[in-house]
Amino acid sequence: MRIFRALTKESCVASMLRCMENEDFLAAHRELKRHGPDSPLPPPHALWRLGRVLLGRKQPRKALLPLEMFQELYPEHRDRPEVIRDLALALKLSGQTKKAAAITNLANA
């Protein structure tokens, strides 16, 4: 019997933030992947930090999810140019050089 089966939608984002607080960034990435369209939005700086940490740990493919989410969810955010640079680097390191070039051109436009 699962006692905690009926957790709220907020639990996914809250779990992600708790994992980040405990510096378990791979678990935070798993929680972010569980994040559905009906869930509350993750905070922008949490997404950016998770992406940067994963990128710094030589896991550019995993860094793509939070950085792309930031780009899509927060188009008017003041830190967007820096996030797009990190996203372009993650794309380049993942072998997606054409997409990285397109993102870089978008950031410079």
C-alpha positions as a Python dict, from the first residue, in 0.01 Angstrom:
ca = {
    (1, 'M'): (0, 0, 0),
    (2, 'R'): (136, 337, -97),
    (3, 'I'): (65, 598, 163),
    (4, 'F'): (215, 890, -27),
    (5, 'R'): (58, 814, -365),
    (6, 'A'): (-166, 1124, -363),
    (7, 'L'): (109, 1383, -337),
    (8, 'T'): (29, 1726, -478),
    (9, 'K'): (170, 1861, -802),
    (10, 'E'): (388, 2099, -599),
    (11, 'S'): (580, 1803, -462),
    (12, 'C'): (772, 1761, -788),
    (13, 'V'): (912, 2115, -782),
    (14, 'A'): (957, 2105, -405),
    (15, 'S'): (1146, 1776, -435),
    (16, 'M'): (1367, 1923, -704),
    (17, 'L'): (1453, 2221, -485),
    (18, 'R'): (1515, 1998, -184),
    (19, 'C'): (1752, 1780, -386),
    (20, 'M'): (1938, 2090, -503),
    (21, 'E'): (1961, 2212, -145),
    (22, 'N'): (2123, 1879, -56),
    (23, 'E'): (2350, 1909, -363),
    (24, 'D'): (2204, 1594, -519),
    (25, 'F'): (2179, 1742, -867),
    (26, 'L'): (2114, 1417, -1051),
    (27, 'A'): (1811, 1353, -830),
    (28, 'A'): (1702, 1714, -892),
    (29, 'H'): (1727, 1645, -1266),
    (30, 'R'): (1508, 1334, -1227),
    (31, 'E'): (1247, 1536, -1038),
    (32, 'L'): (1253, 1804, -1307),
    (33, 'K'): (1191, 1538, -1573),
    (34, 'R'): (880, 1434, -1377),
    (35, 'H'): (758, 1795, -1394),
    (36, 'G'): (438, 1792, -1597),
    (37, 'P'): (260, 2070, -1783),
    (38, 'D'): (7, 2107, -1501),
    (39, 'S'): (275, 2150, -1234),
    (40, 'P'): (382, 2485, -1094),
    (41, 'L'): (673, 2649, -1271),
    (42, 'P'): (1019, 2588, -1129),
    (43, 'P'): (1194, 2910, -1022),
    (44, 'P'): (1415, 3054, -1297),
    (45, 'H'): (1736, 3068, -1097),
    (46, 'A'): (1691, 2708, -981),
    (47, 'L'): (1668, 2597, -1344),
    (48, 'W'): (1973, 2800, -1439),
    (49, 'R'): (2178, 2675, -1144),
    (50, 'L'): (2084, 2313, -1211),
    (51, 'G'): (2185, 2352, -1576),
    (52, 'R'): (2516, 2517, -1488),
    (53, 'V'): (2605, 2255, -1228),
    (54, 'L'): (2529, 1969, -1467),
    (55, 'L'): (2727, 2145, -1738),
    (56, 'G'): (3017, 2192, -1497),
    (57, 'R'): (3002, 1822, -1409),
    (58, 'K'): (3052, 1730, -1775),
    (59, 'Q'): (2688, 1625, -1827),
    (60, 'P'): (2580, 1860, -2107),
    (61, 'R'): (2291, 1639, -2222),
    (62, 'K'): (2132, 1656, -1878),
    (63, 'A'): (2197, 2031, -1864),
    (64, 'L'): (1982, 2083, -2172),
    (65, 'L'): (1651, 2016, -1996),
    (66, 'P'): (1669, 2289, -1729),
    (67, 'L'): (1834, 2543, -1961),
    (68, 'E'): (1579, 2488, -2236),
    (69, 'M'): (1298, 2511, -1982),
    (70, 'F'): (1438, 2844, -1861),
    (71, 'Q'): (1454, 2971, -2219),
    (72, 'E'): (1093, 2872, -2290),
    (73, 'L'): (935, 2967, -1958),
    (74, 'Y'): (1108, 3298, -1891),
    (75, 'P'): (1147, 3485, -2222),
    (76, 'E'): (1168, 3828, -2056),
    (77, 'H'): (1406, 3737, -1772),
    (78, 'R'): (1702, 3971, -1731),
    (79, 'D'): (1951, 3681, -1707),
    (80, 'R'): (1828, 3525, -2033),
    (81, 'P'): (2141, 3615, -2238),
    (82, 'E'): (2369, 3431, -1994),
    (83, 'V'): (2134, 3132, -1987),
    (84, 'I'): (2129, 3120, -2367),
    (85, 'R'): (2510, 3121, -2369),
    (86, 'D'): (2510, 2826, -2129),
    (87, 'L'): (2247, 2653, -2343),
    (88, 'A'): (2456, 2705, -2657),
    (89, 'L'): (2759, 2558, -2480),
    (90, 'A'): (2557, 2257, -2363),
    (91, 'L'): (2428, 2203, -2717),
    (92, 'K'): (2778, 2230, -2861),
    (93, 'L'): (2921, 1984, -2606),
    (94, 'S'): (2631, 1748, -2680),
    (95, 'G'): (2725, 1743, -3047),
    (96, 'Q'): (2437, 1963, -3164),
    (97, 'T'): (2655, 2230, -3323),
    (98, 'K'): (2399, 2360, -3576),
    (99, 'K'): (2141, 2411, -3304),
    (100, 'A'): (2406, 2575, -3084),
    (101, 'A'): (2490, 2819, -3364),
    (102, 'A'): (2122, 2901, -3413),
    (103, 'I'): (2075, 2965, -3041),
    (104, 'T'): (2385, 3187, -3035),
    (105, 'N'): (2253, 3388, -3331),
    (106, 'L'): (1919, 3423, -3151),
    (107, 'A'): (2096, 3555, -2841),
    (108, 'N'): (2296, 3809, -3044),
    (109, 'A'): (1991, 3936, -3235),
}
